[in-house]
């Protein structure tokens, strides 16, 4: 049984649409993969670092790849881990600063050295629970973006 001309055109059109879809996937998604893998490793350096004590709770995790500083053609990596320290254990800002003072974690690509953990306290928050909220931040800047559009 022979297919009609209209059916053949529909099949050809679907093949072209599939080819275009695959091409767009290869162009826009695949260049992101190496940076996503690098971010996963970089972020888990911070996420896996032990907390100050058992009463400290993780509130949030945030990761960003792309332009954080500068004006393009590079990828920056930013990781933020928001924590809440319990007042019961008398955890103070000074204890937190002391605990993280000399902590350096591997850079996005470890051969580029290490990055220091920065601490930012939530000064304008006065929660009813009395918890001390703060962010642990690691950032690494200036890696080649390649074809990853987040860096352009």
HUFEN-V50173 format. One record per pair of residues at least 6 apart in sequence whose ideal C-beta (glycine too) atoms are under 7 Angstrom apart, sorted by the first residue. I is the first residue (numbers start at 1). J is the second residue. If there is no record, write none. Layout:
i->I j->J
i->I j->J
This chain:
i->28 j->149
i->31 j->146
i->31 j->147
i->31 j->148
i->32 j->148
i->35 j->65
i->35 j->75
i->35 j->148
i->38 j->108
i->38 j->109
i->39 j->63
i->39 j->65
i->39 j->77
i->42 j->77
i->42 j->79
i->42 j->108
i->42 j->140
i->43 j->63
i->43 j->79
i->45 j->105
i->45 j->106
i->46 j->79
i->46 j->81
i->46 j->105
i->46 j->136
i->46 j->138
i->47 j->61
i->47 j->81
i->49 j->105
i->51 j->83
i->52 j->85
i->52 j->91
i->52 j->95
i->52 j->96
i->52 j->99
i->53 j->89
i->53 j->91
i->55 j->86
i->55 j->88
i->55 j->89
i->56 j->83
i->56 j->84
i->56 j->85
i->56 j->86
i->57 j->83
i->57 j->84
i->58 j->81
i->58 j->83
i->59 j->82
i->59 j->83
i->59 j->84
i->60 j->82
i->61 j->81
i->62 j->80
i->63 j->79
i->64 j->78
i->65 j->75
i->65 j->77
i->65 j->150
i->66 j->75
i->66 j->76
i->66 j->150
i->66 j->151
i->67 j->76
i->67 j->151
i->68 j->76
i->68 j->78
i->68 j->139
i->68 j->141
i->69 j->76
i->69 j->141
i->72 j->152
i->73 j->145
i->73 j->151
i->73 j->152
i->74 j->142
i->74 j->143
i->74 j->144
i->74 j->145
i->74 j->151
i->75 j->143
i->75 j->145
i->75 j->148
i->75 j->150
i->75 j->151
i->76 j->139
i->76 j->141
i->76 j->142
i->77 j->108
i->77 j->139
i->77 j->140
i->78 j->139
i->79 j->138
i->80 j->135
i->80 j->137
i->81 j->135
i->81 j->136
i->82 j->133
i->82 j->135
i->83 j->134
i->83 j->136
i->84 j->131
i->84 j->132
i->84 j->133
i->85 j->91
i->85 j->96
i->85 j->131
i->85 j->132
i->86 j->131
i->87 j->130
i->87 j->131
i->87 j->132
i->91 j->132
i->93 j->121
i->96 j->119
i->96 j->134
i->97 j->119
i->100 j->117
i->100 j->119
i->100 j->136
i->103 j->117
i->104 j->114
i->104 j->115
i->104 j->116
i->105 j->114
i->105 j->115
i->105 j->117
i->105 j->138
i->106 j->114
i->107 j->113
i->107 j->114
i->107 j->115
i->107 j->140
i->108 j->140
i->108 j->143
i->115 j->138
i->115 j->139
i->115 j->140
i->117 j->136
i->117 j->138
i->118 j->137
i->119 j->134
i->119 j->136
i->120 j->134
i->120 j->135
i->120 j->137
i->121 j->134
i->122 j->133
i->122 j->134
i->125 j->133
i->145 j->151
i->145 j->152
